[in-house]
């Protein structure tokens, strides 16, 4: 034991509970429910899960794993390949785990990210036996200071029978003070959540866990995984341009102020690139109330466009991480990280009137959006927080490129193969081709606008032909049921949606 980490465990009695990752993992037994920190490759516990996977090679066991969202450092891959996971909740993005889920080897519960701890708190999900939480430090009172994400860590730690804390020495101590840990009171007498602006601070800067519940402390040094976002390309710049022009029109019509409403953007290359497009927009004094603070958040701050950002995690590319951490004292006063049930809470989303920008895998003529399932059956990642935001947004925007797989697939189809966001929760659709404002339109009017503005030219005639023939048959939402998924069937049989 050295001073390198002793000063991070300020509750002196807890220093006696420092053990190896293997010793901590030995507390986990077959059939347990684990609640682990981590949200979009940021702030996950790193040493104990790896030790658990290694142990499982000699002593097979199965656990249910709950997290905030996806894990970094290939932990989902490692745990899946070690056959440790029997059930996974509520989000993931790892290809190896995806294969296990689609093969039926791991039962995956794909949930709105605001709902997991609500169901856990009220006994609708099995109770957490052990919480494993990455921390910067432990306070004098035993409070756990999270690292680069909060996610569901606070509720896991407060509800679990035992808590394992990983003190990560690679995470800068400057992160302390960044977090705002607020836990809603119980329903049906819950008081309003007092977040009234993105800047609101309403809780503790640590997770207030009774120290006697901390069963073990492990010291780790592994960095978060870097994000894999790509630079904006011609298509994502076009999407950003269409959205900028639309928002300029909304400002001109006095439906938005010049600083807009707070922004939310989903994780990933397209959403990050679209948000990056705001750098060249006329909007100023922007704020963000979102889940993940990506490269574009800090680019907007450096460009003098964004004044404050609230999220549940910070997930950055390697160069951006080095830059941000080197200047963290500049950014810290303009940042806050919250539990995901607060960052994604419908009450707060609707109160703040968010402009929500999320990514679609595909959408159909009438504005229904599929965000999760390839060909209607194969899970990609999960719905994440997009449903929390879309249904309660001031403006619900979904973006995607109009084609995929080198043009073999149209992202605009007669009928989506799986529905995550119904037409009732979708206001604006944007591709590089253009933007469709669906507000106040009936299904037939929506279809005409989508055809005109969002479809790639090489797919427009085929989609128009389908719609014309569906119109002839009639109905409020015209479809040819026997053909509605024929494009997907053709893709399944031939590898392309193109006519044979």
C-alpha positions in Angstrom: 0.0 0.0 0.0 1.5 3.3 -1.1 0.5 6.9 -0.9 -0.2 6.8 -4.6 -3.8 5.8 -3.8 -4.2 6.0 0.0 -5.0 9.7 -0.3 -7.9 8.8 -2.6 -9.5 6.7 0.1 -10.2 9.5 2.6 -12.3 7.4 4.9 -9.4 5.8 6.7 -11.1 2.7 8.0 -12.0 1.7 4.5 -8.3 1.5 3.5 -8.3 -1.9 5.3 -10.7 -3.2 2.6 -8.3 -2.9 -0.3 -8.0 -6.3 -1.9 -6.9 -7.7 -5.3 -9.3 -7.9 -8.2 -9.4 -11.7 -7.8 -10.3 -11.5 -4.2 -13.1 -9.0 -4.9 -14.4 -11.2 -7.8 -14.5 -14.2 -5.4 -17.5 -12.4 -3.7 -19.5 -13.0 -6.8 -21.5 -16.3 -6.9 -23.4 -18.2 -9.5 -26.9 -16.7 -10.2 -26.1 -13.3 -8.7 -27.4 -10.0 -10.2 -24.5 -7.5 -10.7 -25.0 -3.8 -11.1 -21.9 -2.3 -12.8 -20.8 1.2 -13.6 -20.2 2.2 -17.2 -22.1 4.3 -19.8 -21.1 4.3 -23.5 -17.5 3.0 -23.0 -16.9 5.4 -20.1 -16.4 4.9 -16.4 -16.9 1.1 -16.3 -15.3 -1.0 -13.6 -12.4 -2.7 -15.4 -10.4 -5.0 -13.1 -13.1 -7.0 -11.3 -15.0 -8.0 -14.5 -11.8 -9.3 -16.1 -10.9 -11.3 -13.0 -14.5 -12.7 -13.0 -14.1 -13.8 -16.6 -10.8 -15.4 -15.8 -12.2 -17.2 -12.8 -15.2 -18.5 -14.9 -12.8 -20.4 -17.2 -12.0 -22.8 -14.2 -15.2 -22.3 -12.3 -18.2 -21.8 -14.7 -20.9 -19.5 -13.4 -23.7 -17.3 -14.8 -24.8 -13.8 -13.7 -27.3 -11.2 -14.7 -25.4 -8.0 -15.6 -27.0 -4.5 -15.4 -25.1 -1.4 -16.4 -25.9 2.1 -17.5 -25.2 1.4 -21.2 -22.4 -0.1 -23.2 -19.1 -1.0 -21.7 -15.6 -0.3 -22.9 -12.3 -2.2 -22.9 -14.1 -5.2 -24.6 -15.6 -6.2 -21.3 -18.9 -7.3 -22.8 -16.9 -9.4 -25.4 -14.8 -10.9 -22.6 -17.7 -11.8 -20.4 -19.7 -13.1 -23.3 -16.9 -15.3 -24.5 -16.3 -16.6 -21.0 -20.0 -17.5 -20.9 -20.5 -15.5 -17.7 -23.6 -13.7 -18.9 -27.1 -15.3 -18.6 -29.0 -12.0 -18.9 -27.9 -8.4 -19.9 -29.7 -5.2 -19.2 -30.3 -2.5 -20.7 -27.9 -1.6 -23.6 -24.8 -3.0 -25.3 -22.8 -2.4 -28.5 -20.3 -5.2 -28.6 -20.2 -7.5 -31.7 -19.4 -10.7 -29.8 -22.2 -10.1 -27.2 -24.5 -9.1 -30.1 -23.9 -12.6 -31.7 -24.6 -14.3 -28.4 -27.8 -12.3 -28.0 -29.0 -13.0 -31.6 -28.2 -16.7 -31.1 -30.4 -16.8 -28.0 -27.4 -17.6 -25.7 -27.8 -14.4 -23.7 -31.2 -13.1 -22.7 -31.1 -9.3 -23.5 -33.6 -6.9 -22.1 -33.5 -3.8 -24.3 -34.9 -0.9 -22.2 -35.4 2.8 -22.3 -32.4 3.9 -20.3 -34.5 6.0 -17.9 -36.5 2.9 -16.8 -34.0 0.3 -15.5 -33.4 1.7 -12.0 -37.1 2.7 -11.7 -38.0 -1.0 -12.1 -35.2 -2.0 -9.9 -36.2 0.4 -7.1 -39.8 -0.9 -7.1 -39.0 -4.7 -7.2 -40.0 -5.1 -10.8 -36.5 -6.4 -11.6 -34.5 -8.8 -9.4 -32.5 -7.0 -6.7 -28.8 -6.2 -7.2 -26.6 -8.5 -5.1 -23.3 -6.7 -5.7 -22.6 -3.3 -7.3 -19.2 -2.7 -8.9 -18.5 1.0 -9.3 -15.4 2.8 -10.7 -14.4 5.8 -8.6 -12.0 8.7 -8.5 -12.0 8.7 -4.7 -13.9 7.8 -1.6 -14.8 10.7 0.7 -14.4 11.1 4.4 -17.9 9.8 4.9 -17.6 6.9 2.5 -19.2 8.7 -0.4 -18.2 7.3 -3.8 -16.9 9.9 -6.4 -17.6 8.5 -9.9 -15.2 8.9 -12.8 -16.2 9.7 -16.4 -19.8 8.4 -16.2 -22.6 8.2 -13.7 -25.1 6.1 -15.5 -27.0 3.8 -13.1 -24.1 3.6 -10.7 -25.7 5.6 -7.9 -28.8 3.5 -7.6 -26.9 0.3 -8.0 -24.7 1.3 -5.1 -27.5 2.4 -3.0 -29.7 -0.6 -3.6 -27.1 -3.4 -3.7 -26.4 -5.7 -0.7 -22.7 -5.1 -1.2 -20.5 -2.6 -3.1 -17.1 -3.2 -4.7 -15.3 0.1 -5.5 -12.6 0.3 -8.1 -10.3 3.3 -7.5 -8.9 4.1 -10.9 -5.6 6.0 -10.6 -5.7 6.8 -14.4 -8.8 8.9 -13.9 -7.8 12.5 -12.9 -8.7 13.7 -9.4 -10.0 16.9 -11.0 -13.2 14.9 -11.9 -14.3 15.3 -8.3 -16.9 18.0 -8.1 -18.2 17.3 -11.6 -21.1 15.1 -10.6 -24.6 15.9 -9.4 -26.1 12.8 -7.8 -29.8 13.2 -7.3 -32.1 10.2 -6.7 -35.9 10.7 -7.1 -38.2 10.0 -4.2 -40.6 7.0 -4.4 -43.8 7.0 -6.3 -46.8 7.7 -6.0 -45.8 10.6 -3.7 -42.7 11.6 -5.6 -41.8 15.3 -5.5 -40.9 17.1 -8.7 -37.3 16.7 -9.9 -35.9 20.2 -9.3 -33.8 20.4 -12.5 -35.0 23.5 -14.3 -32.0 24.4 -16.5 -29.1 22.3 -17.8 -27.0 24.1 -15.2 -29.1 23.1 -12.2 -27.3 21.3 -9.5 -29.7 19.6 -7.1 -27.8 16.7 -5.5 -24.5 15.5 -4.0 -21.1 15.5 -5.7 -20.7 11.9 -4.7 -22.8 8.7 -4.2 -23.8 8.7 -0.5 -23.2 5.1 0.3 -23.0 3.9 4.0 -19.4 2.9 4.4 -20.3 -0.5 6.0 -21.8 -1.6 2.7 -18.5 -1.2 0.9 -17.2 -4.8 1.0 -14.0 -4.4 -1.1 -11.9 -1.8 -2.8 -9.7 -2.6 -5.8 -7.1 -0.3 -7.3 -6.9 -0.1 -11.1 -5.1 1.9 -13.7 -6.8 1.0 -17.0 -8.0 3.9 -19.2 -11.4 4.2 -20.7 -11.8 3.0 -24.2 -11.6 5.8 -26.8 -14.7 6.5 -29.0 -14.6 5.5 -32.6 -16.4 8.5 -34.1 -15.4 9.5 -37.6 -14.9 12.9 -39.0 -17.9 14.5 -40.8 -18.2 13.5 -44.4 -20.1 15.1 -47.3 -23.3 13.3 -46.4 -23.2 14.1 -42.7 -22.3 17.7 -43.5 -25.3 17.8 -45.8 -27.6 16.5 -43.0 -26.2 19.1 -40.7 -26.8 21.8 -43.3 -30.5 20.8 -43.8 -31.1 20.8 -40.0 -29.4 24.2 -39.6 -31.6 25.7 -42.3 -34.7 24.3 -40.7 -33.7 25.7 -37.3 -32.9 29.1 -38.8 -36.5 29.1 -40.2 -37.9 28.2 -36.8 -36.0 31.1 -35.2 -37.3 33.4 -38.0 -40.8 32.2 -37.2 -40.3 33.0 -33.5 -40.8 29.3 -32.6 -37.2 29.2 -31.2 -34.8 31.8 -29.7 -31.5 32.5 -31.4 -29.7 30.3 -28.8 -32.3 27.5 -29.5 -33.5 25.2 -26.8 -31.1 22.8 -25.0 -29.7 20.1 -27.4 -29.6 16.4 -27.0 -27.7 14.1 -29.4 -27.4 10.4 -29.5 -24.1 8.5 -29.5 -22.3 7.7 -32.7 -20.7 9.0 -35.8 -23.7 10.5 -37.5 -25.2 12.3 -34.5 -21.7 13.6 -33.5 -21.0 14.9 -37.0 -24.4 16.6 -37.2 -23.8 18.3 -33.8 -20.4 19.3 -35.1 -22.2 21.2 -37.9 -23.5 23.7 -35.4 -20.0 25.2 -35.3 -20.7 26.8 -38.7 -24.3 27.8 -37.8 -25.5 31.3 -36.8 -26.6 30.0 -33.4 -24.8 31.0 -30.2 -24.9 30.5 -26.4 -26.0 26.9 -27.0 -26.6 24.5 -24.1 -26.9 20.7 -24.0 -28.9 18.4 -21.9 -28.0 14.9 -23.1 -26.7 11.5 -22.2 -23.2 11.4 -23.7 -20.8 14.4 -24.1 -18.8 13.6 -27.2 -16.0 15.3 -29.2 -18.5 17.7 -30.7 -19.5 19.0 -27.3 -16.0 20.2 -26.6 -15.5 21.4 -30.2 -18.6 23.6 -29.8 -17.2 25.0 -26.5 -13.9 25.7 -28.1 -15.6 27.5 -30.9 -17.4 29.7 -28.5 -20.8 28.3 -29.5 -21.7 26.2 -26.4 -21.8 27.6 -22.9 -22.9 24.6 -20.8 -23.4 20.8 -21.2 -25.1 18.3 -18.9 -24.8 14.6 -19.5 -24.4 11.2 -17.9 -20.9 10.4 -19.4 -18.0 11.8 -21.3 -16.9 9.6 -24.2 -14.1 11.0 -26.4 -11.7 10.0 -29.1 -8.1 9.5 -27.9 -6.8 12.9 -29.2 -9.8 14.8 -27.8 -9.5 13.0 -24.4 -5.9 14.1 -24.1 -6.8 17.7 -25.1 -9.8 17.9 -22.8 -8.0 16.5 -19.8 -5.0 18.7 -20.3 -7.4 21.7 -20.1 -10.0 20.3 -17.8 -9.9 23.3 -15.5 -11.3 25.3 -18.5 -14.2 23.0 -19.1 -15.2 21.8 -15.6 -17.3 24.9 -14.6 -19.4 24.4 -17.8 -20.1 20.6 -17.2 -22.1 18.4 -15.0 -22.6 14.6 -15.0 -25.9 13.2 -13.7 -27.5 9.7 -13.1 -29.1 8.6 -16.4 -32.5 8.5 -14.9 -32.2 12.2 -14.4 -30.4 13.0 -17.7 -33.1 11.0 -19.5 -36.1 11.7 -17.3 -39.3 12.4 -19.3 -40.3 15.1 -16.7 -37.1 17.0 -17.2 -36.9 16.5 -21.0 -40.3 17.9 -21.5 -39.8 20.8 -19.0 -36.6 21.9 -20.7 -38.1 21.6 -24.2 -35.2 19.8 -25.7 -34.2 19.6 -29.4 -33.4 15.9 -29.7 -31.3 14.5 -32.5 -31.1 10.7 -32.7 -30.1 8.2 -35.4 -32.3 5.8 -37.3 -31.3 2.5 -38.9 -34.3 3.0 -41.2 -37.6 4.9 -41.4 -40.7 4.4 -43.5 -43.0 6.6 -45.6 -45.1 7.6 -42.6 -42.3 8.4 -40.1 -42.0 5.2 -38.1 -38.4 4.7 -37.1 -36.4 1.5 -36.5 -33.3 2.2 -34.3 -32.4 -1.3 -33.2 -33.1 -4.3 -35.4 -31.5 -5.2 -38.7 -34.0 -6.9 -40.9 -36.5 -6.8 -38.0 -34.9 -9.6 -36.0 -31.2 -9.1 -35.5 -30.5 -6.8 -32.5 -27.9 -4.2 -33.3 -27.3 -2.3 -30.0 -30.5 -1.2 -28.4 -32.9 1.7 -28.1 -30.8 3.4 -25.5 -32.1 6.8 -24.5 -33.6 7.8 -27.8 -37.2 6.8 -26.7 -36.9 8.8 -23.5 -36.0 11.9 -25.5 -38.1 11.4 -28.7 -41.5 11.1 -27.0 -40.9 14.1 -24.7 -38.9 16.4 -26.9 -39.8 19.9 -28.1 -38.5 18.7 -31.5 -37.8 15.1 -32.1 -35.3 14.7 -35.0 -34.1 11.5 -36.5 -31.2 11.5 -38.9 -29.6 8.9 -41.2 -27.9 8.5 -44.5 -30.4 7.7 -47.2 -28.6 4.5 -48.3 -26.4 1.9 -46.7 -24.2 -1.0 -47.8 -22.8 0.9 -50.8 -26.3 1.7 -52.1 -27.6 -1.9 -51.9 -30.0 -0.8 -49.1 -32.4 2.1 -48.9 -32.8 3.6 -45.4 -36.2 4.8 -46.4 -38.6 1.8 -46.9 -42.3 1.2 -47.4 -42.7 -0.2 -43.8 -40.0 -0.5 -41.2 -39.1 -4.0 -40.2 -39.2 -3.1 -36.5 -40.7 -0.1 -34.8 -38.9 1.7 -31.9 -40.3 5.1 -32.4 -43.8 5.4 -33.9 -44.9 8.2 -36.2 -46.4 9.8 -33.1 -43.0 10.5 -31.6 -41.2 11.7 -34.7 -41.3 15.3 -35.8 -38.4 15.7 -38.3 -36.6 13.3 -40.6 -33.3 14.2 -42.2 -31.0 12.5 -44.7 -28.4 14.0 -46.9 -31.1 14.4 -49.6 -33.2 16.8 -47.5 -35.5 17.3 -44.5 -39.1 16.4 -43.9 -41.0 18.3 -41.3 -43.8 16.0 -40.4 -45.5 18.1 -37.7 -49.2 18.6 -38.2 -49.4 16.2 -41.2 -51.7 13.2 -41.8 -50.0 10.0 -43.0 -50.7 10.6 -46.7 -49.2 14.1 -46.4 -46.2 12.7 -44.5 -45.5 10.1 -47.2 -45.5 12.7 -50.0 -43.0 14.9 -48.1 -40.7 11.9 -47.2 -40.7 10.8 -50.9 -39.9 14.3 -52.1 -37.2 15.2 -49.5 -35.5 12.2 -48.0 -35.2 9.3 -50.5 -32.2 8.8 -52.6 -33.0 9.4 -56.3 -32.4 5.8 -57.4 -34.9 4.5 -54.9 -37.6 7.2 -55.3 -39.5 5.7 -58.3 -39.8 2.3 -56.6 -41.0 3.8 -53.4 -43.4 6.2 -55.2 -44.8 3.2 -57.2 -45.5 1.3 -54.0 -47.2 4.3 -52.4 -49.4 5.0 -55.5 -50.6 1.5 -55.5 -51.2 1.5 -51.7 -53.2 4.8 -52.2 -55.4 3.0 -54.7 -56.3 0.4 -52.2 -57.1 3.1 -49.6 -56.9 3.5 -45.9 -55.8 6.1 -43.4 -52.2 4.8 -43.6 -52.1 3.1 -47.0 -50.1 -0.1 -47.3 -49.9 -3.2 -49.5 -49.6 -5.7 -46.6 -48.4 -8.5 -48.9 -45.6 -6.2 -50.2 -44.8 -4.0 -47.2 -41.7 -5.9 -46.2 -40.8 -7.2 -49.7 -37.8 -4.9 -49.9 -36.4 -6.6 -46.8 -37.2 -10.0 -48.1 -35.3 -9.2 -51.3 -32.4 -8.1 -49.2 -32.5 -11.3 -47.2 -32.5 -13.4 -50.4 -30.2 -11.5 -52.7 -28.1 -9.2 -50.5 -29.7 -6.1 -52.0 -33.1 -4.3 -51.9 -32.7 -3.6 -55.6 -35.4 -5.1 -57.9 -34.3 -8.5 -59.3 
